[in-house]
Amino acid sequence: MKKRGLVISIIGLILIVISISVMASILSTSNPTSSNEFYVPALFKEMFNQISDNIKIEPGESGSFSYDTQSSNVPLLWGIQIVNYQEGDNLSILISSIYGDKYGVFTQDSSVIFEMLEITKSDTINFEIQNKGSSVVDVVVMLSEDPDKSNALSKPNSPFMSIVLPLAISGILLIIGIIILLIGLILYFIDWKNNRTDKRNY
């Protein structure tokens, strides 16, 4: 009986074990239950020009945050994370400028939202965040001017390079391992079936 299926299955299983081991090692080292390693501003802090303190907003109430842009004619990446996100949380975000320009109203019903604005002149950008959900939310606002020119994500000691990237690679290896394992099992079953047929014919 051919053993190709068994060999391929073992290779897939090894990849799965390696990827899970790497993930477990990273998660235990970062200790996310007692630190802010998976707090978005902490993961990408070097990328942002400014990060707000936690803003607590009661249901039906609003919180605000202002940012003074440092450049003109550049894109502004802004993001909001609901730190204590629960299913059903909903925010309405009105963005305007000190000059009265309206940049739009955005709805957030997930843990994190990121959007891009085009800033044509130095300005003060106001974020009016209304809590339309039924529970108290803690939100944090993140802003980055001209993020395409940022090299923060490529720094070897950044949280992104030390945690997020290895986890992403491990996730890809895990998927590949599962696919290889399934292929191996299918081949093993085919070979086993063919072997039984050959024995009967013999």
Residue pairs with C-beta under 8 A, 6 or more apart in sequence:
1 191
1 192
1 195
2 191
2 195
3 191
4 184
4 187
4 191
5 184
5 185
5 186
5 187
5 188
5 189
5 190
5 191
5 192
6 184
6 188
7 184
8 180
8 181
8 183
8 184
8 187
9 180
9 181
9 184
9 185
9 188
10 184
11 180
11 184
12 176
12 177
12 178
12 179
12 180
12 181
12 182
12 183
12 184
13 177
13 181
14 177
15 173
15 174
15 176
15 177
15 180
16 174
16 177
16 178
16 181
18 173
18 177
19 170
19 171
19 173
19 174
19 177
20 170
20 174
22 166
22 170
22 173
23 167
23 170
23 171
23 174
26 163
26 166
26 167
26 170
30 37
30 38
30 163
31 37
32 38
36 42
37 43
37 159
37 163
39 81
39 83
40 79
40 81
40 112
40 140
40 142
41 48
41 51
41 81
41 140
41 142
42 159
43 159
43 160
43 163
43 164
44 142
44 152
44 153
44 159
44 160
45 51
45 159
46 150
46 152
46 155
46 158
47 144
47 147
47 150
47 152
47 153
48 142
48 143
48 144
49 70
49 143
49 144
49 145
50 67
50 142
50 143
51 140
51 141
51 142
51 143
52 65
52 140
52 141
52 142
53 140
54 83
54 138
54 139
54 140
55 63
55 65
55 129
55 138
55 139
55 140
55 141
56 63
56 136
56 137
56 138
57 63
57 129
57 130
57 131
57 136
57 137
57 138
57 139
58 131
58 136
59 131
59 133
59 134
59 135
59 136
60 131
60 132
61 130
61 131
62 128
62 129
62 130
62 131
63 129
63 131
63 139
64 126
64 127
64 128
64 129
65 126
65 127
65 129
65 141
66 124
66 125
66 126
66 127
67 124
67 125
67 127
67 141
67 143
68 122
68 123
68 124
68 125
69 76
69 119
69 122
69 123
69 124
69 125
69 145
70 122
70 145
71 119
71 122
71 145
71 146
72 119
72 120
72 121
72 122
73 119
73 120
73 121
74 119
74 145
74 146
75 116
75 117
75 118
75 119
75 145
75 146
75 147
75 148
76 116
76 117
76 118
76 119
76 125
76 143
76 144
76 145
77 114
77 115
77 116
77 143
77 144
77 145
77 147
78 95
78 114
78 115
78 116
78 117
78 125
78 127
78 141
78 142
78 143
78 144
79 112
79 113
79 114
79 115
79 141
79 142
79 143
80 91
80 93
80 108
80 112
80 113
80 127
80 129
80 139
80 140
80 141
80 142
81 111
81 112
81 139
81 140
81 142
82 89
82 91
82 108
82 111
82 112
82 137
82 138
82 139
83 137
83 138
83 139
83 140
84 136
84 137
84 138
85 110
85 111
85 137
86 133
86 135
88 133
88 134
88 135
89 109
89 133
89 135
89 137
90 107
90 108
90 109
90 131
90 132
90 133
91 107
91 108
91 109
91 129
91 130
91 131
91 132
91 133
91 137
91 139
92 105
92 106
92 107
92 108
92 129
92 130
92 132
93 105
93 106
93 107
93 108
93 113
93 127
93 128
93 129
93 130
94 102
94 105
94 127
94 128
94 129
94 130
95 102
95 103
95 104
95 105
95 106
95 117
95 125
95 126
95 127
95 128
96 102
96 103
96 125
96 126
96 128
97 103
97 123
97 124
97 125
97 126
98 123
98 124
98 126
99 123
101 123
103 117
103 125
106 113
106 115
117 125
119 125
119 145
125 143
127 141
129 139
129 141
131 137
144 150
152 158
152 160
153 160
153 161
154 161
155 161
156 162
